[in-house]
């Protein structure tokens, strides 16, 4: 133990020693007459000095200095009062048995008790508000009155009617001591942790209550002679209890926190039982004296307070039950309804559909999916998208009858459950599509939807009905959107095959079933290969070569276009760097590949491109990324990615130009370096039917694109060239570079290597002469 711990324990030991010494002296006095009776009054002030010193040492280190400072002042004043009494008794030793406490000494002691009571009253209790605060106040009042009534009946009242009544000062001090004890007991029951330890407060309060109770019993039983054991044995226990309280507070300050107690659970009930004890005594023959009448009044007050408390408890319980029901209803609603739109959710939908399938009547399901809703979120933000979903939900409520259930399945997908013999799903689908043909929501947006319809067959389950509706919805999407399709037998087979194809993509990536081929990009005047476009092919182990038109949409839908595109990117960069290292920087100007909107939405796409270039060693300016017009318009994430790629020095090409959703102003807003004229504007461009106006019309778009690109400083590439006549026409319109099956079909990397090697050995002038004579020059080697 530290020195301070020794000091603390010495205070406890010293006060105990004083109490023991008083006991020994009292026994000696009562048996052999040792000393004078006035010596009994010395032990209390000596113990009080030690207790005051113990409290003073605690004040600065305690969590609640105000409480312990109040206790210190109270102990000092009480010690001064009893020291005054001891001096008075020693100077009037012959009158010690009958002499009363001097008024100044009694005043000091009374003030000390009052200060101790005030310190107890200032200790904070459990925080509460509203009805709970009133309940706690009633509980404390009931407990106080009940305990005080019993102490009055058993302690103070017998002192007043004793055969040798004590002085008013003594009875006042005993009453204050009991009052402090009762107040502390009531207070401690409602302390929930806090800076003042509950055990410490109980011990300090016991320092006033225990001696007071014992003194009252001695006074009633033995009269004046009880003054000696009261002063020498009983009252010295007060300093002992105070020093023990100080030690308990120190242990609480430096030890683990005590477990919080349940505030005041049993105390009111104990007080009610205690206040009934005097009444039971009267019932068994005890005289109905005026002290008993005081107890009767207290019992009536306690009963009235208990009734008020029970009424408040009843009101509070009723409120809690009402809130519980409201909370339960709200939770049930939240569990079964969508938080954004207020429509039923998927869980309630399945529950109602399960019940409908048991009923004898027909049940149909409409699955409704908003077309291109992602574009709204990307371009206008999720807040606008949410308001649009709320408006669609309101439209569903307006178009569905009360017996039908409108549901938000999730995202931008809704559903309607139709029951009853008169429900016609096609009529509802038509009304919904008609309503969606007008702008809705506060932003006046025009949105379309695809609808799949399925009617439950006998023996159908929830999953089969939803599967059929989902297949019908998918078919409606495949047929061009903005329409509805009813499920029929066999409809799911092609859809299932398409879904299975998507499921096999992951395996194909893991098994290295994809290959990259390259279609040369050629100068039209001399057939010189200046670049390649990378294309991916899938060699399925059982299906053979799978068309990109089949697996690319599946890759887009499943999100596997991202790892697939990463594979094509890395392979293209690696192969292009190998050609440059093998054949020199003049062998190939650029290598390009297509990039989807889904890839551009991937936050890691730009870093993937940078990593592919760094790993392969391909210069940034040698890579061309081709994007479609519709992909460019897919939101801020796509725009940021494209501008970051442009700042890196990567060339961007606008693919299939003229067929997308944009205007020509896109060329000014988009950081493009190359414009690729779509094949649809090359087809028929060479036809000469003797009608100049018709020929000009067929060439108008190609001519306009060439002139616009030239004005903006952009390169042009004509796609889908299939004849020498188209080459000639494109040259006359200002196009110098093209690609197509006539010039060169897609070929393997080895074929491109041989083509580039042959091209490096043939002088450029020779190729120009060959071109003017109608030859196909080295590009034919790749066919």
GIHUDA-V691714 format. One record per helix or strand of 2 or more residues. SS is the DSSP state (a for helix, b for strand). FROM is the first residue (numbers start at 1). TO is the last residue. If there is no record, write none. Layout:
ss:SS from:FROM to:TO
ss:SS from:FROM to:TO
//
This chain:
ss:a from:3 to:32
ss:a from:37 to:59
ss:a from:65 to:91
ss:a from:93 to:95
ss:a from:103 to:122
ss:a from:131 to:160
ss:a from:168 to:188
ss:a from:198 to:234
ss:a from:237 to:254
ss:a from:267 to:283
ss:a from:290 to:336
ss:a from:346 to:358
ss:b from:363 to:370
ss:a from:373 to:380
ss:a from:382 to:399
ss:b from:405 to:410
ss:b from:413 to:419
ss:a from:425 to:435
ss:b from:449 to:455
ss:a from:462 to:478
ss:b from:484 to:486
ss:a from:491 to:510
ss:b from:514 to:523
ss:b from:529 to:540
ss:b from:544 to:546
ss:a from:548 to:558
ss:a from:561 to:583
ss:b from:590 to:594
ss:a from:597 to:601
ss:a from:605 to:616
ss:a from:620 to:622
ss:b from:623 to:628
ss:a from:629 to:632
ss:a from:636 to:647
ss:b from:651 to:657
ss:a from:666 to:669
ss:b from:674 to:677
ss:a from:679 to:681
ss:a from:692 to:712
ss:b from:715 to:718
ss:a from:724 to:732
ss:b from:737 to:738
ss:a from:749 to:761
ss:a from:764 to:772
ss:a from:777 to:782
//
